[in-house]
Amino acid sequence: MSLHPATLLVAWGGFVVVLQSLAITGLAWAAAAVLPLSLFLARRRSLLLIRRARWLLLSIAVLFAFATPGERLAEPFGGLGVTHDGLKLALEHVLRLTLLLASLALLHERLGNEGLIGGLHWLMAPLAGQRELRERIVVRLLLVLDYVESEPKGGWRGWLQGEASGPERLSLAVGPVGYLDWAAMAILAAAALWWWS
């Protein structure tokens, strides 16, 4: 019996929240577990996500390394304004974002577009009565995922010039949430309460 995609999305969301509070040592342990796993099970998606975020990762590294006050490094790097604290923060934030992308690639590889969208559709059930807001969000996200997966001719320039076209019809298969899913979500909620207390 497998878990509903919504349960896996909640578990991933919990991982992301925990990731934000980890120090450099915890991030290193998480990286030792997640990065090899993502490269083994979801190599293409992981590398694609990290490659597409490379300028963001570089910007974060440069911003924190050069703009964080603290004790300067020894020459020749100290003359550039790089600090020990800046390097530590740069490493933390780059590692945190890389882990977030690698874990998302693992989740996406496991669920696929349909599972990801189906789980999100179930989680957004409280928005069901809000003028089809849930359906609009899901359809837009499905179109984005479809576009990212197919990457049409011309890349983003082709998309801006109107050469990209989306699918004619979208389908969404949402399975029922079972007892195992409810139990897993209860355990995740209890773990989250314990983590924050």
C-alpha positions in Angstrom: 0.0 0.0 0.0 1.5 3.3 -1.0 1.0 6.7 0.5 -1.2 9.4 -1.1 0.8 12.2 -2.9 -0.7 14.7 -0.4 1.0 12.8 2.5 4.3 12.9 0.7 3.9 16.6 0.0 3.2 17.2 3.7 6.3 15.2 4.6 8.4 17.2 2.2 7.0 20.4 3.6 8.0 19.2 7.1 11.5 18.5 5.8 11.7 22.0 4.3 10.6 23.6 7.6 13.2 21.6 9.6 15.8 22.4 7.0 15.4 26.2 7.8 16.3 25.7 11.4 19.4 23.5 10.9 22.9 24.8 11.6 25.8 24.0 9.3 26.5 20.6 11.0 22.9 19.5 10.6 22.9 20.7 7.0 26.1 18.7 6.3 24.5 15.5 7.7 21.3 16.2 5.6 23.4 16.8 2.5 25.3 13.5 3.1 21.9 11.7 3.1 19.9 13.6 0.5 22.4 14.6 -2.2 23.7 11.1 -3.1 20.1 9.8 -2.9 18.8 12.4 -5.3 21.7 11.9 -7.7 21.1 8.2 -7.7 17.3 8.2 -7.9 16.5 11.5 -9.6 19.8 12.4 -11.3 18.3 14.2 -14.3 15.8 16.3 -12.4 18.2 17.1 -9.6 20.9 18.4 -12.0 18.4 20.2 -14.1 16.9 22.1 -11.1 20.3 22.9 -9.7 21.6 24.1 -13.1 18.5 26.3 -13.5 19.1 27.8 -10.1 22.9 28.3 -10.6 22.7 32.1 -10.8 20.5 32.3 -7.7 23.0 30.0 -5.9 25.9 32.2 -7.0 24.1 35.4 -6.1 23.4 34.0 -2.6 27.0 32.9 -2.1 28.5 36.3 -3.3 25.9 38.3 -1.3 26.5 36.6 2.0 30.3 36.1 1.5 30.9 39.8 0.7 28.2 41.7 2.6 28.2 40.0 6.0 30.2 41.9 8.7 32.7 40.0 10.8 36.3 39.1 11.0 38.1 39.3 7.6 39.9 36.4 6.1 43.7 36.4 5.8 45.2 38.0 2.7 44.6 37.9 -0.3 40.9 37.3 0.4 40.6 39.7 3.4 41.3 42.6 1.1 38.2 41.7 -0.9 36.0 42.1 2.1 35.3 38.4 2.6 34.6 37.4 6.3 34.6 34.2 8.2 31.0 34.7 9.1 30.1 35.6 5.5 31.6 32.4 4.2 29.8 30.4 6.8 26.5 32.0 6.0 27.0 31.7 2.3 27.8 28.0 2.7 24.7 27.5 4.9 22.3 29.2 2.5 23.7 27.6 -0.6 23.5 24.2 1.0 20.0 24.8 2.3 18.7 25.8 -1.2 20.6 22.9 -2.9 19.0 20.5 -0.4 15.6 22.0 -1.0 16.0 21.6 -4.8 17.4 18.0 -4.5 14.6 16.9 -2.2 12.0 18.5 -4.5 13.6 16.6 -7.5 13.3 13.3 -5.5 9.6 14.1 -4.7 8.9 15.0 -8.3 10.6 11.9 -9.6 8.5 9.7 -7.2 5.2 11.4 -7.9 5.5 12.7 -11.4 3.4 15.8 -12.5 0.1 14.0 -12.0 0.9 12.9 -8.4 2.3 16.3 -7.5 -0.7 18.1 -8.8 -3.1 15.6 -7.3 -1.6 15.9 -3.9 -1.7 19.7 -4.1 -5.3 19.6 -5.3 -6.2 17.5 -2.2 -4.3 19.8 0.2 -6.1 22.9 -1.2 -9.5 21.5 -0.4 -10.3 24.4 1.9 -10.2 26.7 -1.2 -12.8 24.5 -3.0 -15.6 27.1 -2.6 -13.6 30.1 -3.6 -14.7 30.7 -7.2 -12.7 27.8 -8.6 -9.5 29.1 -7.1 -8.2 25.7 -6.4 -8.7 24.5 -10.0 -7.1 27.6 -11.4 -4.0 27.2 -9.3 -3.7 23.5 -10.1 -4.2 24.1 -13.9 -1.6 26.9 -13.9 0.9 24.8 -12.0 0.3 21.8 -14.3 0.9 24.1 -17.4 4.2 25.3 -15.8 5.3 21.8 -15.0 4.4 20.6 -18.5 6.3 23.6 -20.0 9.4 23.0 -17.8 9.4 19.2 -18.6 9.0 19.7 -22.4 11.2 22.8 -22.8 10.1 23.9 -26.3 12.2 24.9 -29.2 13.8 28.3 -28.6 13.7 28.0 -24.8 12.4 31.0 -22.9 12.9 33.2 -26.0 10.5 31.0 -27.9 8.0 31.2 -25.1 8.2 35.0 -25.1 7.7 35.2 -28.8 4.6 33.0 -28.5 6.0 29.9 -30.2 5.3 27.6 -27.2 1.9 26.0 -27.0 0.3 24.1 -24.2 -1.8 20.9 -24.2 -5.3 21.0 -25.4 -6.8 19.1 -22.5 -5.6 18.5 -18.9 -6.7 15.7 -16.7 -6.3 15.3 -13.0 -6.7 11.9 -11.2 -7.0 12.3 -7.4 -7.1 9.1 -5.5 -8.7 8.7 -2.0 -6.8 9.3 1.2 -6.6 6.2 3.3 -6.1 5.3 6.9 -2.4 5.0 6.5 -2.2 8.5 5.1 -4.2 9.9 8.0 -1.9 8.1 10.5 1.2 9.4 8.7 -0.2 13.0 8.7 -1.0 12.7 12.4 2.6 11.5 13.1 4.0 14.3 11.1 1.8 16.8 12.9 3.0 15.4 16.3 6.6 15.5 15.2 6.2 19.2 14.1 4.7 20.1 17.4 7.5 18.3 19.2 10.1 20.1 17.0 8.7 23.5 17.8 8.2 23.0 21.5 
